[in-house]
Amino acid sequence: MAKFMYLYNGPATDMADMTEEQSRGVLKKWELWMGKVGNALLDAGAPTAKGRKDSPMDIRF
């Protein structure tokens, strides 16, 4: 089966800058999404370096 990578590019608020309630809400939304994806999600991943943007021309395989 083919494997795909999901890249999320959007506003990133450092969890340290959120209230406890806000951070729980953000995590809950990701948990719900990952639950819908189910076993098809092989790796939940992690944030990339803060403030870095790559274009397709920057990616080397």
CORMOVEN-V861731 format. One record per residue. N is the residue number from 1. RES is the residue in one small letter. BURIAL is + if it has 16 or more other C-alpha atoms within 10 Angstrom, else -. Layout:
N/RES/BURIAL  N/RES/BURIAL
This chain:
1/m/-  2/a/-  3/k/-  4/f/-  5/m/-  6/y/-  7/l/-  8/y/-  9/n/-  10/g/-  11/p/-  12/a/-  13/t/-  14/d/-  15/m/-  16/a/-  17/d/-  18/m/-  19/t/-  20/e/-  21/e/-  22/q/-  23/s/-  24/r/-  25/g/-  26/v/-  27/l/-  28/k/-  29/k/-  30/w/-  31/e/-  32/l/-  33/w/-  34/m/-  35/g/-  36/k/-  37/v/-  38/g/-  39/n/-  40/a/-  41/l/-  42/l/-  43/d/-  44/a/-  45/g/-  46/a/-  47/p/-  48/t/-  49/a/-  50/k/-  51/g/-  52/r/-  53/k/-  54/d/-  55/s/-  56/p/-  57/m/-  58/d/-  59/i/-  60/r/-  61/f/-
